[in-house]
Amino acid sequence: MPQRKENAVSSEVTTKEIVEHAYNAGASALMAFRTLAPKVPVNSRAMREFRNVQKELLLTARSIIDSQISFLERMEQVSGAVQKKEKLKKVPVKQKGD
């Protein structure tokens, strides 16, 4: 059981790092493009590509969020199953004189 908990914590840390890096990449791209934006025509290929980059970053964020929701739901299911198995049962105890 400790191995499963350790994997869950490791997965959570890795996911947080992925989210952080994806956010930083998107913010950097956005800042860079905003610097160039006044010089770039609205109908240019650069603008279309930038919109594609924005869309892909949002899809990445959605995917990460969906995977975290699924992970939490699986953890709830596992936790519920473990709790059901761990319920104490009343066991009759025989005394020596019985």
C-alpha positions as CSV (number, residue, x, y, z in Angstrom):
1,M,0.0,0.0,0.0
2,P,2.8,2.5,0.7
3,Q,4.0,2.1,-2.9
4,R,0.5,3.2,-4.3
5,K,0.5,6.3,-2.1
6,E,4.1,7.1,-3.1
7,N,3.1,6.8,-6.8
8,A,0.1,9.0,-6.3
9,V,2.3,11.7,-4.7
10,S,4.9,11.4,-7.4
11,S,2.2,11.7,-10.1
12,E,0.8,14.8,-8.5
13,V,4.2,16.5,-8.3
14,T,4.9,15.6,-11.9
15,T,1.5,16.9,-13.1
16,K,2.1,20.2,-11.2
17,E,5.4,20.6,-12.9
18,I,3.8,20.0,-16.3
19,V,1.1,22.5,-15.6
20,E,3.7,25.1,-14.4
21,H,5.9,24.6,-17.5
22,A,3.0,24.7,-19.9
23,Y,1.7,27.9,-18.3
24,N,5.2,29.5,-18.4
25,A,5.6,28.5,-22.1
26,G,2.2,30.0,-23.0
27,A,2.8,33.2,-21.0
28,S,6.2,33.6,-22.6
29,A,4.8,33.0,-26.1
30,L,2.0,35.5,-25.4
31,M,4.3,38.2,-24.2
32,A,6.6,37.7,-27.2
33,F,3.8,37.9,-29.6
34,R,2.2,40.9,-27.9
35,T,5.5,42.7,-28.4
36,L,5.3,42.0,-32.2
37,A,1.6,42.3,-32.6
38,P,1.3,45.9,-33.5
39,K,3.6,45.2,-36.5
40,V,1.8,42.0,-37.6
41,P,-1.3,42.2,-39.9
42,V,-4.4,40.6,-38.5
43,N,-5.0,38.3,-41.4
44,S,-1.4,37.2,-41.7
45,R,-0.1,33.6,-41.4
46,A,1.7,34.6,-38.2
47,M,-1.6,35.6,-36.5
48,R,-3.2,32.3,-37.6
49,E,-0.3,30.4,-36.2
50,F,-0.4,32.3,-33.0
51,R,-4.1,31.5,-32.6
52,N,-3.2,27.8,-33.2
53,V,-0.6,28.0,-30.5
54,Q,-3.1,29.5,-28.1
55,K,-5.6,26.9,-28.9
56,E,-3.1,24.1,-28.4
57,L,-2.0,25.5,-25.1
58,L,-5.7,25.6,-24.0
59,L,-6.2,22.0,-25.2
60,T,-3.1,21.0,-23.2
61,A,-4.5,22.7,-20.1
62,R,-7.9,20.9,-20.6
63,S,-6.2,17.6,-21.0
64,I,-4.2,18.0,-17.8
65,I,-7.3,19.1,-15.9
66,D,-9.3,16.2,-17.3
67,S,-6.5,13.7,-16.3
68,Q,-6.4,15.2,-12.8
69,I,-10.2,14.9,-12.4
70,S,-10.0,11.2,-13.6
71,F,-7.1,10.6,-11.2
72,L,-9.1,12.1,-8.2
73,E,-12.1,10.0,-9.1
74,R,-10.0,6.8,-9.3
75,M,-8.5,7.7,-5.9
76,E,-12.0,8.1,-4.4
77,Q,-13.0,4.7,-5.8
78,V,-9.9,3.0,-4.5
79,S,-10.3,4.7,-1.1
80,G,-14.0,3.7,-0.9
81,A,-13.2,0.1,-1.8
82,V,-10.4,-0.1,0.8
83,Q,-12.7,1.4,3.4
84,K,-15.4,-1.3,2.7
85,K,-12.8,-4.0,3.1
86,E,-11.4,-2.6,6.3
87,K,-14.7,-2.6,8.2
88,L,-14.3,-4.6,11.4
89,K,-16.4,-7.7,11.8
90,K,-17.6,-8.8,15.1
91,V,-16.2,-12.2,15.9
92,P,-17.5,-14.3,18.7
93,V,-14.8,-15.3,21.3
94,K,-15.1,-18.6,23.1
95,Q,-14.2,-18.6,26.8
96,K,-12.2,-21.5,28.1
97,G,-14.9,-22.6,30.4
98,D,-17.6,-22.8,27.6
